[in-house]
Amino acid sequence: MSKFIKSTKIKAARLQLAHSLECEMQAELGADPALYYSSLSNVLFELREWMELNPSTHWIGWMEWNSLSSSQQWIISRVILREVTLEEAIETNKVRLRLIRYLKLNEDIGLPYEKEGFWFEELRTPQLAERLVNLGVKHWWEVKRFLPLWEGVRARECEWNSSRQPYHSTVLTIALTPNYNRLPIRVKRVLVRMPVPTRIGNVWDLIPAASVWKYNTEIPKSLAVRLGTMYKSRPDLRALAGIIWKEKGGQWDRARRRSRTERTAAFWQRFNEVCRSGRTAIAQYLWVNGHERLALRKLYGELSCAIERPLLKAFKENKETIFGEEGHIPALKVAVANKLLLREDSPEYLIPLVITFGSRSEEWLTKMAKLGYSEHDATYWLPLGGQGLSEFLFAQGERLRQRSTSVSELGLICRVWHKLSVEERSLPFRQLVTVCKARKYLVINHQGFALECANWGVSAWDFQYYEGRFIRSLQVADFLPGINATRDGIRAYFLPREDTRGLFLGEYTNCCQHPDEAGEACAWYGQEKPNSGFLVFEDNSGIIAQSWTWINQSGDLCFDNCEALGLEQREPTVILLYEEIAQKILEKMYSVNRVLLGANGDLYGALAAWGEPLKVGQSLLPKDYQNYTDAKRVYVISHD
């Protein structure tokens, strides 16, 4: 009877456990029982089956199992999948609780873990403890050795199980190997990245070898030890050795035709050749292969952080400054020694000052101070030096004094100075500014058009579109090429298609006839259509007046308007030129019946012979153009 009662109690305890698990897991996990299963019913079925297969388990054990199951889904999965027994699962949980306790008492060695882009500090310790238990960590001293090493080698932006992380087992092995216990942590970090396990040998040889393996883990140990010992205080040469072995050593290993001694001898030959090539060549070798900071120190020795950081940032933005054909190294050497940079908390804008002017830095600041510029305003726009740049800037002092230029224009020239040819640098100042503006266009197929666009501030995005249309328009025949006239030093003629000013005539006469204003359609029509063009009036100063011209289907040639910049006493001459051009058009073009001129322009003394203007609206416009026009009232200049 007592046995029956005992078995009944055990059965009741099992059923109680099953129902308790069901309620707790539903409350804790919702409809989804755990990350490891598809449904709650499957979990309970597996659990009941497991309980039936373990009838010898004491019912008190079931109650203890029940107490840990509600928060330990990862242990539940192991027990149900028969990876561990119930007793092993309980012991594993005790280890986990021990590690959690240790991590909470030593929070400085714990690691944060990212979840959905945010850092959840409250989830850190339990997750970390579970992951350490999964790796086989059981004791606090193992945690103390593993976590600092893992912190130094892990990929910080990746999850624990990311493929970009180093192998956890490798890190654990390096951390717990007794022979490595007394090695510095920096050496252990290098050993974790080694491609294949190597025999330990003399463990103290790993310290100099690791300083070379830091730059290339494929270098043989004996060679790495020798390099690390010889160049203990020369990280630049250790990095250089890693680069040369990467370039040459891989080829030697694949060929397998040379012995190790021969390969090492060939390496030393190449290494010595590069070392004898000079400091600048070594620095360039390091820079090209990604060791920018070492390259900087190779050029100028040890630098303070206040100087090194801004120099490194500036060099990355303008690599031609360091290793360009002009050679800026002497000026940079002066920059490091210049007293302006040795002042406490020297601002970053003083770096390009001393790079550009060297020992004349104080002279430049004094000159600009007399013109009312502070240290910042006189230096922030300067580049990292340039051959002949300091002489050019000193020569522009008079322009700054007369306000005929500004520091923004000088800054524009400075930013592209290293890209300018010797001929371009000797151009007149205004032309030089235009050439520099055109440098912002990455792809240029028509240099003249690029200069014109740059002169009027066309953006790089718009330039790409404008240039394509302009180049296609060059296939259209010129409009009335043989008709021109000259009076009193003023010449009137029709622009050829290749003249880049055609699209921007409105900029020359201060009107809207250019691609960025209301007269955009007029400008493009005159440039692209065979029945349209531009009549311009020029004297020694340049364009003084212009008219967009078109011919409609009825045989009317119309100067849409006369746009001019203050003709004053030159107006009568321009009017006579209009009449002369009109007469020549009627003589040479039999398809034209009359010549018209829009009455809404800048001519105020129209001849009485023209009569009153006709109100025509847009009725005279060509059929393929129904857009902006000034020829809604027109004068009849000449007719058959």
Secondary structure as the mmCIF struct_conf table of DSSP 4:
data_model
#
loop_
_struct_conf.conf_type_id
_struct_conf.id
_struct_conf.beg_label_comp_id
_struct_conf.beg_label_asym_id
_struct_conf.beg_label_seq_id
_struct_conf.end_label_comp_id
_struct_conf.end_label_asym_id
_struct_conf.end_label_seq_id
HELX_RH_AL_P HELX_RH_AL_P1 SER A 2 LEU A 29
TURN_TY1_P TURN_TY1_P1 GLY A 30 ALA A 31
BEND BEND1 ASP A 32 ASP A 32
TURN_TY1_P TURN_TY1_P2 LEU A 35 TYR A 36
BEND BEND2 SER A 38 SER A 38
HELX_RH_AL_P HELX_RH_AL_P2 LEU A 40 GLU A 52
TURN_TY1_P TURN_TY1_P3 LEU A 53 LEU A 53
TURN_TY1_P TURN_TY1_P4 PRO A 55 SER A 56
BEND BEND3 THR A 57 THR A 57
HELX_RH_AL_P HELX_RH_AL_P3 TRP A 59 SER A 69
TURN_TY1_P TURN_TY1_P5 SER A 70 SER A 71
HELX_RH_AL_P HELX_RH_AL_P4 GLN A 73 ILE A 80
TURN_TY1_P TURN_TY1_P6 LEU A 81 ARG A 82
BEND BEND4 GLU A 83 VAL A 84
HELX_RH_AL_P HELX_RH_AL_P5 LEU A 86 LEU A 105
HELX_RH_3T_P HELX_RH_3T_P1 GLU A 107 ILE A 109
STRN STRN1 GLU A 114 LYS A 115
TURN_TY1_P TURN_TY1_P7 GLU A 116 GLY A 117
STRN STRN2 PHE A 118 TRP A 119
HELX_RH_3T_P HELX_RH_3T_P2 GLU A 121 LEU A 123
HELX_RH_AL_P HELX_RH_AL_P6 ARG A 124 LEU A 135
TURN_TY1_P TURN_TY1_P8 GLY A 136 GLY A 136
BEND BEND5 HIS A 139 HIS A 139
HELX_RH_AL_P HELX_RH_AL_P7 TRP A 140 VAL A 153
BEND BEND6 ARG A 154 ARG A 154
TURN_TY1_P TURN_TY1_P9 ARG A 156 GLU A 157
BEND BEND7 CYS A 158 CYS A 158
TURN_TY1_P TURN_TY1_P10 TRP A 160 ASN A 161
TURN_TY1_P TURN_TY1_P11 SER A 163 ARG A 164
BEND BEND8 GLN A 165 GLN A 165
HELX_LH_PP_P HELX_LH_PP_P1 PRO A 166 TYR A 167
HELX_RH_AL_P HELX_RH_AL_P8 HIS A 168 LEU A 176
HELX_RH_3T_P HELX_RH_3T_P3 PRO A 178 TYR A 180
TURN_TY1_P TURN_TY1_P12 ASN A 181 ARG A 182
BEND BEND9 LEU A 183 LEU A 183
HELX_RH_AL_P HELX_RH_AL_P9 ILE A 185 VAL A 192
TURN_TY1_P TURN_TY1_P13 ARG A 193 ARG A 193
BEND BEND10 PRO A 195 VAL A 196
BEND BEND11 ASN A 202 ASN A 202
HELX_RH_3T_P HELX_RH_3T_P4 VAL A 203 ASP A 205
HELX_RH_AL_P HELX_RH_AL_P10 LEU A 206 TRP A 213
TURN_TY1_P TURN_TY1_P14 LYS A 214 TYR A 215
TURN_TY1_P TURN_TY1_P15 THR A 217 GLU A 218
BEND BEND12 ILE A 219 ILE A 219
HELX_RH_AL_P HELX_RH_AL_P11 LYS A 221 MET A 230
TURN_TY1_P TURN_TY1_P16 TYR A 231 SER A 233
HELX_RH_AL_P HELX_RH_AL_P12 PRO A 235 ILE A 244
HELX_RH_PI_P HELX_RH_PI_P1 TRP A 245 GLY A 249
HELX_RH_AL_P HELX_RH_AL_P13 GLY A 250 ALA A 255
BEND BEND13 ARG A 258 ARG A 258
HELX_RH_AL_P HELX_RH_AL_P14 ARG A 260 ARG A 276
TURN_TY1_P TURN_TY1_P17 SER A 277 SER A 277
HELX_RH_AL_P HELX_RH_AL_P15 ARG A 279 VAL A 288
TURN_TY1_P TURN_TY1_P18 ASN A 289 GLY A 290
HELX_RH_AL_P HELX_RH_AL_P16 GLU A 292 TYR A 300
BEND BEND14 GLU A 302 GLU A 302
HELX_RH_AL_P HELX_RH_AL_P17 CYS A 305 GLU A 317
TURN_TY1_P TURN_TY1_P19 LYS A 319 LYS A 319
HELX_RH_AL_P HELX_RH_AL_P18 GLU A 320 PHE A 323
BEND BEND15 GLY A 324 GLY A 324
TURN_TY1_P TURN_TY1_P20 GLU A 325 GLU A 326
HELX_RH_AL_P HELX_RH_AL_P19 ILE A 329 ALA A 337
HELX_RH_3T_P HELX_RH_3T_P5 LYS A 339 LEU A 342
BEND BEND16 ARG A 343 ARG A 343
TURN_TY1_P TURN_TY1_P21 GLU A 344 ASP A 345
TURN_TY1_P TURN_TY1_P22 GLU A 348 TYR A 349
HELX_RH_AL_P HELX_RH_AL_P20 LEU A 350 PHE A 357
HELX_RH_3T_P HELX_RH_3T_P6 GLY A 358 ARG A 360
HELX_RH_AL_P HELX_RH_AL_P21 SER A 361 LYS A 370
TURN_TY1_P TURN_TY1_P23 LEU A 371 GLY A 372
HELX_RH_AL_P HELX_RH_AL_P22 GLU A 375 THR A 379
TURN_TY1_P TURN_TY1_P24 TYR A 380 TRP A 381
BEND BEND17 LEU A 384 LEU A 384
TURN_TY1_P TURN_TY1_P25 GLN A 387 GLY A 388
HELX_RH_AL_P HELX_RH_AL_P23 LEU A 389 ALA A 395
TURN_TY1_P TURN_TY1_P26 GLN A 396 GLN A 396
HELX_RH_AL_P HELX_RH_AL_P24 GLY A 397 ARG A 401
TURN_TY1_P TURN_TY1_P27 GLN A 402 ARG A 403
BEND BEND18 SER A 404 THR A 405
HELX_RH_AL_P HELX_RH_AL_P25 VAL A 407 ARG A 415
TURN_TY1_P TURN_TY1_P28 VAL A 416 VAL A 416
HELX_RH_3T_P HELX_RH_3T_P7 TRP A 417 LYS A 419
HELX_RH_AL_P HELX_RH_AL_P26 VAL A 422 ARG A 425
TURN_TY1_P TURN_TY1_P29 SER A 426 SER A 426
BEND BEND19 LEU A 427 LEU A 427
HELX_RH_AL_P HELX_RH_AL_P27 PHE A 429 ALA A 438
TURN_TY1_P TURN_TY1_P30 ARG A 439 LYS A 440
BEND BEND20 LEU A 442 LEU A 442
BEND BEND21 ASN A 445 ASN A 445
HELX_RH_AL_P HELX_RH_AL_P28 GLN A 447 ASN A 455
TURN_TY1_P TURN_TY1_P31 TRP A 456 GLY A 457
HELX_RH_AL_P HELX_RH_AL_P29 ALA A 460 SER A 473
TURN_TY1_P TURN_TY1_P32 LEU A 474 GLN A 475
BEND BEND22 VAL A 476 VAL A 476
HELX_LH_PP_P HELX_LH_PP_P2 ALA A 477 ASP A 478
BEND BEND23 PHE A 479 LEU A 480
TURN_TY1_P TURN_TY1_P33 PRO A 481 GLY A 482
STRN STRN3 ASN A 484 ARG A 487
TURN_TY1_P TURN_TY1_P34 ASP A 488 GLY A 489
STRN STRN4 ILE A 490 PHE A 494
HELX_LH_PP_P HELX_LH_PP_P3 LEU A 495 PRO A 496
TURN_TY1_P TURN_TY1_P35 ARG A 497 GLU A 498
TURN_TY1_P TURN_TY1_P36 THR A 500 ARG A 501
HELX_RH_3T_P HELX_RH_3T_P8 GLY A 502 PHE A 504
HELX_RH_AL_P HELX_RH_AL_P30 LEU A 505 THR A 509
TURN_TY1_P TURN_TY1_P37 ASN A 510 ASN A 510
BEND BEND24 CYS A 511 CYS A 512
BEND BEND25 HIS A 514 HIS A 514
TURN_TY1_P TURN_TY1_P38 PRO A 515 ASP A 516
BEND BEND26 GLU A 517 GLU A 517
TURN_TY1_P TURN_TY1_P39 ALA A 518 GLY A 519
HELX_RH_AL_P HELX_RH_AL_P31 GLU A 520 GLU A 528
TURN_TY1_P TURN_TY1_P40 PRO A 530 ASN A 531
STRN STRN5 SER A 532 ASP A 539
TURN_TY1_P TURN_TY1_P41 ASN A 540 SER A 541
STRN STRN6 GLY A 542 ILE A 551
TURN_TY1_P TURN_TY1_P42 GLN A 553 SER A 554
BEND BEND27 GLY A 555 GLY A 555
STRN STRN7 ASP A 556 PHE A 559
STRN STRN8 GLU A 563 ALA A 564
BEND BEND28 LEU A 565 LEU A 565
HELX_RH_3T_P HELX_RH_3T_P9 GLU A 568 ARG A 570
HELX_RH_AL_P HELX_RH_AL_P32 GLU A 571 LYS A 588
TURN_TY1_P TURN_TY1_P43 TYR A 590 SER A 591
STRN STRN9 ARG A 594 GLY A 598
BEND BEND29 ALA A 599 ASP A 602
HELX_RH_3T_P HELX_RH_3T_P10 ALA A 608 TRP A 610
BEND BEND30 GLU A 612 GLU A 612
HELX_LH_PP_P HELX_LH_PP_P4 PRO A 613 PRO A 613
STRN STRN10 LEU A 614 LYS A 615
TURN_TY1_P TURN_TY1_P44 GLY A 617 LEU A 620
BEND BEND31 LEU A 621 LEU A 621
TURN_TY1_P TURN_TY1_P45 LYS A 623 ASP A 624
BEND BEND32 ASN A 627 ASN A 627
BEND BEND33 ASP A 630 ASP A 630
TURN_TY1_P TURN_TY1_P46 ALA A 631 LYS A 632
STRN STRN11 ARG A 633 HIS A 639
#
